[in-house]
Amino acid sequence: MKPDHTASTLHPRNLHRAGYDFAVLVQAHPPLASFVRPNAYGDASIDFANPQAVKALNQALLKQYYGVAEWDIPKHYLCPPIPGRADYVHYLADLLAESHPDLNPEQVRLLDIGTGANLVYPLIAAHAYHWECLGVDIDAKALRNAQQIVEENGLQQQIALRQQPNPASIFKGVILPGEQFTLTLCNPPFHASAAEAQAGSQRKWRGLGKRPPQALNFGGQSNELVFEGGEAAFLSTMISESKQFAKQCLWFTTLVSKASNLPLVYRELKKVQAVTVKTVEMAQGQKQSRFVAWTFQPMPAKKRI
């Protein structure tokens, strides 16, 4: 069976490098079977414009590869592609292994900014690396759903949740005095307004050869996608606030959706005097992405062989 999509560019440890094996996934999650059809090439696939099909695929992937028996999200909430999310986590593990090779993986504490109703990053990190995770969000409904996922899968010892009380803040209000984290990760909102998010949603539908709906119901709630000033403003706020917690986190990281925002990110990081800055490029098929990592702490000396 040919893979459903080109995935060979994924991280070497990514379990989805060979594409989706729908026979295995249907066995893991039988409801997926009703959505599987031959694509234009005669290979098994699903209609990726159908939110129910994408959700069933995610349920199957999480069951088969990450030990998540129970997973669901409310209607219209972000249903993220699992392979790309896994890549971010694996490259974070590489970042730690390179910078702090003596660090015990089970002592790693991860902060997920904007964890959403789906909780996918902590679920992958907890299973793949046994990291302790804290998921943060401004949306109470999203957090209630995430908490249900945690409890239904018995993950209370590995994953905790916390609400951000101020939608204009990133770290302030959620990193407590004296609290320590090894890593932060974030998939920032990348639209500046609901109208811009709507336009982006419609472009996605057209890209899938479908007629766009009137409502914003492809790719997430508006508060998952929108921040006043867009991605650039969000990243500037995040970098500025990170300086205040310089001694409480080893590595701050965030995805940067728009490559045009990278010069701004580097200028802001220079302004706050980050000690080390790294940009990690990622790819899934033709889709290119990257995250930027920075720290205010000196790197340990390399051991001589």
Order of alpha helices (4+ residues) and beta strands (2+ residues): alpha-beta-beta-alpha-alpha-beta-alpha-beta-alpha-beta-beta-alpha-alpha-alpha-beta-alpha-beta-beta
